[in-house]
Amino acid sequence: MGNGLKLIADELKAYPEIEFKWFERGRLQFQVQFINKEYVVDITAQFVPI
């Protein structure tokens, strides 16, 4: 992991509800994800009665 991403990961330790994921997709490609572990889906908002 690059130095900048290590700094971000270290700072996110203060926020245990946020998960930090790093994926190397190739030599010049990478993906970073920030995941809210406390996110709750409201299934009642997904369906609109007809």
N, C-alpha and C positions, 0 to 999 in steps of 0.2 A: 504494500500500500504506500502511495506517495506521501510525502511529508505533510502536504496540505490536508489530505484526507485523514491522516493520523491526528492532526490537530482538531479537525471536526469531530472525529470519533471520541477523542478525549473530552471535548466540551459537552458532548451529548451524554456523558456519564452522569451529568447532573439532572438528566431527564430520563428516568428509568421507563417511562411510558412510551418512549420513542426508540424503536429498533433501527439500527443502521446496518445496511447490507451493501457489500461491495462485490461486484462480479467482473471478472476480466473476460470479455467476449472475443478477444483476439489480440493481436500484437498492438494495434492502435485503438482498440475499442474497449470501453468499460461502461458499466452501469452502476449507478448508486441509487439505493432506495432508502427512504425514510418511512417507517411504518408506525402508525399510532396503534399501540397494543391495546388501548382502552376504547377503541372505536366500536360503537354499537350501531348495528343496522336497524333502522325503524322500518319493519316490513309493512306496517299499516300505511306508510306514505308511498309505497311502491304501486299499490293497486287502487285504481279509481273506479268506484262503482258506476255502472252504466245505467 
